[in-house]
Amino acid sequence: HGGDLEIRGTVISNNGAHMGGGVYIWQDSDTITITDTTISGNTAWNRSGWSGKGGGIFAVANNLTITHSTISGNQARYGYEGGEAAAGIHIDQGNVLIANSTVSGNFTNNPGMTGGIANRGMLMDINSTITNNTSEGGVGGIKRVAGTVTLSNTIIANQASGSNCSGTITSNGYNLSSDATCNLTATGDIPSGTANLGPLVDNGGKTLTHALLAGSQAINAGNNAICASAPINGVDQRGFSRLDGACDMGAFEVMTLHTLNVTTAGTGSGYVTSNPGKIDCPDICTDQIGENTVVTLTATPDAGSTFTGWSGDCDANGQQG
């Protein structure tokens, strides 16, 4: 009910509750941030005939920010008042920002419910990808029940079942929908467009993403000013650089990947981590990193050991780019 909270680098999966199968937020004040986190395979149960709400996240939030995260494969089960419930993220009240994130493969079997996101608060969605969600006969992507929904540089496309949008959607431009239900008419918008998304897989970074494949109209179609400024800060969901002169819509930026190898030497022990990326050596010592991305390596020696310095392609501060 108060105080700041940060959830970072976490996997929240295979949980269940009537509201907020993965994460339940009831926040009177302060700020909650969810970063580099996977929320998947959770269920909001039907209870006494009432629909489950928010298989992934249920939020009554003063200020909730979700960045560099994937909310996927969550369920909300059928019951009454289905029109206000969602399988992926249910925003009941408050200010919510979703940026550089993916909402994919969430499921409900009630045609009145929403597969991806149902909103009653004030939702801002920037450079995110909302796809492959299921509502049998209802809304697969985003439903505005009340409040406001504002989109920038976002892809809402190719739901497994159901339309992309319902209710009044405000566009700040440079969004793509694969159908006409989002009423996209602002500068740079592409209604009834071709997203051509790959499957939800490991494309580098800490969370799963949908790659933009050849022929996607989202490639090089984003607003560069939005990509360069907060909360996008010039990177995609994986933390890889977007600053190639023409940023893409959605959570994923098309780029060449390069292999980063970390090796350790000496008789001591400890570990090396990377930001961005998922290096956690000696367990994970190789990763794929996007071109033009600066990677910072951090060496943490165990008790009784000493870190003496970097060699190879790293500078004195452990940066490689």
C-alpha positions as semicolon CSV with decimal commas, in nm:
position;residue;x (nm);y (nm);z (nm)
1;H;0,000;0,000;0,000
2;G;0,300;0,235;-0,003
3;G;0,672;0,258;-0,069
4;D;0,871;0,208;-0,387
5;L;0,924;-0,142;-0,527
6;E;1,147;-0,267;-0,807
7;I;1,121;-0,614;-0,966
8;R;1,430;-0,666;-1,185
9;G;1,576;-0,964;-1,369
10;T;1,310;-1,201;-1,237
11;V;1,105;-1,490;-1,374
12;I;0,752;-1,515;-1,229
13;S;0,578;-1,827;-1,360
14;N;0,325;-2,103;-1,291
15;N;0,139;-1,921;-1,014
16;G;-0,233;-1,867;-0,966
17;A;-0,486;-1,642;-0,791
18;H;-0,831;-1,498;-0,856
19;M;-0,673;-1,160;-0,940
20;G;-0,311;-1,121;-1,045
21;G;-0,203;-1,478;-1,103
22;G;0,158;-1,364;-1,146
23;V;0,173;-1,017;-0,988
24;Y;-0,098;-0,846;-0,779
25;I;-0,048;-0,472;-0,723
26;W;-0,263;-0,258;-0,493
27;Q;-0,066;0,062;-0,460
28;D;-0,182;0,382;-0,293
29;S;0,129;0,587;-0,366
30;D;0,492;0,584;-0,476
31;T;0,634;0,389;-0,772
32;I;0,658;0,028;-0,886
33;T;0,892;-0,074;-1,170
34;I;0,916;-0,411;-1,344
35;T;1,232;-0,442;-1,557
36;D;1,407;-0,726;-1,746
37;T;1,142;-0,964;-1,612
38;T;0,943;-1,255;-1,755
39;I;0,588;-1,310;-1,628
40;S;0,457;-1,627;-1,791
41;G;0,233;-1,929;-1,745
42;N;0,029;-1,779;-1,459
43;T;-0,348;-1,812;-1,417
44;A;-0,625;-1,589;-1,282
45;W;-0,886;-1,835;-1,158
46;N;-1,262;-1,823;-1,183
47;R;-1,393;-1,788;-0,825
48;S;-1,759;-1,840;-0,727
49;G;-1,861;-1,769;-1,085
50;W;-1,660;-1,446;-1,118
51;S;-1,399;-1,415;-1,393
52;G;-1,031;-1,421;-1,309
53;K;-0,860;-1,088;-1,374
54;G;-0,500;-1,042;-1,482
55;G;-0,343;-1,382;-1,529
56;G;-0,008;-1,207;-1,562
57;I;-0,061;-0,878;-1,374
58;F;-0,352;-0,717;-1,189
59;A;-0,284;-0,353;-1,110
60;V;-0,441;-0,078;-0,904
61;A;-0,137;0,142;-0,944
62;N;-0,045;0,500;-0,864
63;N;0,260;0,471;-1,091
64;L;0,355;0,139;-1,251
65;T;0,628;0,115;-1,515
66;I;0,696;-0,206;-1,711
67;T;1,010;-0,200;-1,927
68;H;1,227;-0,457;-2,110
69;S;0,990;-0,732;-1,998
70;T;0,777;-1,008;-2,150
71;I;0,427;-1,101;-2,029
72;S;0,337;-1,424;-2,208
73;G;0,133;-1,742;-2,189
74;N;-0,087;-1,630;-1,898
75;Q;-0,456;-1,724;-1,865
76;A;-0,776;-1,574;-1,722
77;R;-1,065;-1,812;-1,675
78;Y;-1,428;-1,759;-1,768
79;G;-1,691;-1,615;-1,535
80;Y;-1,923;-1,318;-1,488
81;E;-1,823;-0,954;-1,572
82;G;-1,597;-1,091;-1,841
83;G;-1,595;-0,767;-2,037
84;E;-1,366;-0,601;-1,782
85;A;-1,110;-0,878;-1,744
86;A;-0,785;-0,965;-1,925
87;A;-0,549;-1,261;-1,936
88;G;-0,221;-1,072;-1,977
89;I;-0,244;-0,740;-1,790
90;H;-0,555;-0,608;-1,615
91;I;-0,523;-0,238;-1,525
92;D;-0,806;-0,157;-1,286
93;Q;-0,690;0,192;-1,189
94;G;-0,393;0,430;-1,201
95;N;-0,106;0,532;-1,427
96;V;0,072;0,256;-1,618
97;L;0,362;0,291;-1,863
98;I;0,461;-0,008;-2,078
99;A;0,776;0,047;-2,285
100;N;1,014;-0,178;-2,479
101;S;0,808;-0,480;-2,374
102;T;0,620;-0,775;-2,524
103;V;0,267;-0,899;-2,444
104;S;0,222;-1,229;-2,626
105;G;0,038;-1,559;-2,619
106;N;-0,199;-1,479;-2,332
107;F;-0,531;-1,663;-2,339
108;T;-0,893;-1,644;-2,231
109;N;-1,185;-1,852;-2,355
110;N;-1,453;-1,592;-2,272
111;P;-1,553;-1,383;-2,577
112;G;-1,620;-1,084;-2,350
113;M;-1,270;-1,088;-2,204
114;T;-0,939;-0,964;-2,345
115;G;-0,638;-1,176;-2,427
116;G;-0,368;-0,908;-2,393
117;I;-0,449;-0,592;-2,194
118;A;-0,772;-0,457;-2,044
119;N;-0,752;-0,097;-1,921
120;R;-0,960;0,113;-1,684
121;G;-0,677;0,349;-1,588
122;M;-0,436;0,566;-1,784
123;L;-0,214;0,349;-2,004
124;M;0,079;0,474;-2,213
125;D;0,236;0,213;-2,441
126;I;0,562;0,298;-2,621
127;N;0,770;0,075;-2,852
128;S;0,598;-0,244;-2,741
129;T;0,478;-0,552;-2,930
130;I;0,132;-0,697;-2,852
131;T;0,067;-1,011;-3,053
132;N;-0,059;-1,371;-3,063
133;N;-0,303;-1,326;-2,773
134;T;-0,635;-1,512;-2,767
135;S;-0,990;-1,411;-2,686
136;E;-1,232;-1,642;-2,860
137;G;-1,466;-1,400;-3,033
138;G;-1,352;-1,099;-2,829
139;V;-1,050;-0,868;-2,817
140;G;-0,709;-1,028;-2,849
141;G;-0,491;-0,716;-2,808
142;I;-0,599;-0,410;-2,604
143;K;-0,945;-0,321;-2,472
144;R;-1,014;0,024;-2,332
145;V;-1,293;-0,033;-2,081
146;A;-1,250;0,315;-1,930
147;G;-0,973;0,570;-1,880
148;T;-0,726;0,635;-2,163
149;V;-0,499;0,426;-2,387
150;T;-0,222;0,609;-2,573
151;L;0,012;0,438;-2,819
152;S;0,347;0,543;-2,970
153;N;0,581;0,335;-3,191
154;T;0,384;0,023;-3,094
155;I;0,287;-0,292;-3,285
156;I;-0,053;-0,453;-3,218
157;A;-0,080;-0,733;-3,469
158;N;-0,168;-1,090;-3,552
159;Q;-0,364;-1,194;-3,246
160;A;-0,424;-1,569;-3,233
161;S;-0,796;-1,498;-3,192
162;G;-0,992;-1,177;-3,160
163;S;-0,944;-0,820;-3,280
164;N;-0,644;-0,602;-3,204
165;C;-0,831;-0,320;-3,025
166;S;-1,163;-0,217;-2,872
167;G;-1,271;0,120;-2,736
168;T;-1,122;0,461;-2,803
169;I;-0,747;0,442;-2,866
170;T;-0,534;0,757;-2,883
171;S;-0,238;0,744;-3,120
172;N;0,068;0,964;-3,082
173;G;0,180;0,828;-3,418
174;Y;0,402;0,561;-3,572
175;N;0,198;0,257;-3,466
176;L;0,113;-0,053;-3,670
177;S;-0,203;-0,263;-3,643
178;S;-0,271;-0,565;-3,862
179;D;-0,643;-0,479;-3,869
180;A;-0,848;-0,157;-3,865
181;T;-0,988;-0,185;-3,511
182;C;-0,734;0,049;-3,344
183;N;-0,849;0,346;-3,557
184;L;-0,492;0,460;-3,627
185;T;-0,497;0,794;-3,812
186;A;-0,199;0,990;-3,671
187;T;0,127;1,070;-3,850
188;G;0,327;0,759;-3,933
189;D;0,049;0,516;-3,836
190;I;0,005;0,198;-4,042
191;P;-0,347;0,053;-4,002
192;S;-0,414;-0,291;-4,153
193;G;-0,039;-0,330;-4,200
194;T;0,203;-0,621;-4,223
195;A;0,403;-0,682;-3,905
196;N;0,565;-1,011;-4,018
197;L;0,676;-1,114;-3,670
198;G;0,891;-1,413;-3,588
199;P;0,802;-1,651;-3,303
200;L;0,860;-1,562;-2,938
201;V;1,218;-1,686;-2,889
202;D;1,558;-1,592;-2,749
203;N;1,687;-1,323;-2,984
204;G;1,947;-1,206;-2,732
205;G;1,893;-1,004;-2,417
206;K;1,736;-1,119;-2,091
207;T;1,379;-1,181;-2,216
208;L;1,214;-1,346;-2,516
209;T;1,109;-1,126;-2,809
210;H;0,942;-1,139;-3,151
211;A;1,188;-1,047;-3,427
212;L;1,079;-0,831;-3,719
213;L;1,127;-1,044;-4,029
214;A;1,200;-0,928;-4,383
215;G;0,900;-0,750;-4,534
216;S;0,773;-0,609;-4,203
217;Q;0,633;-0,258;-4,248
218;A;0,748;-0,180;-3,893
219;I;1,117;-0,180;-3,994
220;N;1,263;0,173;-4,001
221;A;0,909;0,312;-3,953
222;G;0,930;0,436;-3,594
223;N;0,969;0,792;-3,468
224;N;1,341;0,851;-3,411
225;A;1,281;1,122;-3,150
226;I;1,070;0,884;-2,940
227;C;1,332;0,608;-2,973
228;A;1,612;0,841;-2,863
229;S;1,437;0,984;-2,556
230;A;1,316;0,841;-2,223
231;P;1,184;0,584;-2,153
232;I;1,325;0,414;-2,468
233;N;1,667;0,579;-2,431
234;G;1,800;0,462;-2,766
235;V;1,773;0,085;-2,702
236;D;1,526;-0,196;-2,770
237;Q;1,378;-0,451;-2,528
238;R;1,704;-0,646;-2,529
239;G;1,905;-0,334;-2,440
240;F;2,060;-0,320;-2,789
241;S;2,115;0,011;-2,968
242;R;1,836;0,158;-3,182
243;L;2,049;0,452;-3,293
244;D;2,108;0,344;-3,653
245;G;1,936;0,645;-3,806
246;A;1,591;0,487;-3,851
247;C;1,437;0,308;-3,553
248;D;1,179;0,033;-3,580
249;M;0,831;0,013;-3,433
250;G;0,774;-0,235;-3,151
251;A;1,000;-0,387;-2,888
252;F;1,259;-0,536;-3,126
253;E;1,513;-0,348;-3,339
254;V;1,651;-0,520;-3,649
255;M;2,032;-0,529;-3,642
256;T;2,338;-0,745;-3,691
257;L;2,436;-0,952;-3,385
258;H;2,795;-1,018;-3,281
259;T;2,928;-1,283;-3,044
260;L;3,074;-1,169;-2,712
261;N;3,301;-1,422;-2,539
262;V;3,426;-1,382;-2,182
263;T;3,713;-1,590;-2,048
264;T;3,862;-1,584;-1,700
265;A;4,222;-1,642;-1,600
266;G;4,412;-1,688;-1,276
267;T;4,366;-1,899;-0,965
268;G;4,096;-1,692;-0,793
269;S;3,720;-1,727;-0,823
270;G;3,419;-1,501;-0,880
271;Y;3,185;-1,412;-1,161
272;V;3,141;-1,167;-1,449
273;T;2,805;-1,022;-1,557
274;S;2,706;-0,803;-1,853
275;N;2,469;-0,512;-1,906
276;P;2,296;-0,549;-2,145
277;G;2,294;-0,918;-2,224
278;K;2,296;-1,232;-2,013
279;I;2,664;-1,302;-1,949
280;D;2,699;-1,461;-1,603
281;C;3,037;-1,628;-1,632
282;P;3,155;-1,895;-1,545
283;D;2,800;-2,030;-1,609
284;I;2,714;-1,825;-1,921
285;C;3,028;-1,691;-2,090
286;T;2,901;-1,633;-2,448
287;D;2,621;-1,405;-2,570
288;Q;2,492;-1,239;-2,887
289;I;2,503;-0,858;-2,871
290;G;2,355;-0,605;-3,114
291;E;2,579;-0,394;-3,335
292;N;2,675;-0,048;-3,197
293;T;2,575;-0,155;-2,846
294;V;2,807;-0,064;-2,559
295;V;2,830;-0,354;-2,314
296;T;2,951;-0,307;-1,958
297;L;3,107;-0,609;-1,787
298;T;3,119;-0,623;-1,408
299;A;3,365;-0,853;-1,228
300;T;3,277;-0,958;-0,873
301;P;3,550;-1,158;-0,693
302;D;3,464;-1,414;-0,428
303;A;3,591;-1,372;-0,073
304;G;3,966;-1,424;-0,068
305;S;4,005;-1,342;-0,438
306;T;4,104;-1,017;-0,612
307;F;4,009;-0,884;-0,954
308;T;4,320;-0,737;-1,122
309;G;4,187;-0,598;-1,453
310;W;4,062;-0,652;-1,807
311;S;4,237;-0,749;-2,126
312;G;4,134;-0,815;-2,485
313;D;3,862;-0,588;-2,631
314;C;3,750;-0,436;-2,300
315;D;3,868;-0,096;-2,180
316;A;3,979;-0,022;-1,824
317;N;3,616;0,024;-1,716
318;G;3,502;-0,314;-1,847
319;Q;3,322;-0,167;-2,148
320;Q;3,310;-0,321;-2,492
321;G;3,139;-0,159;-2,785
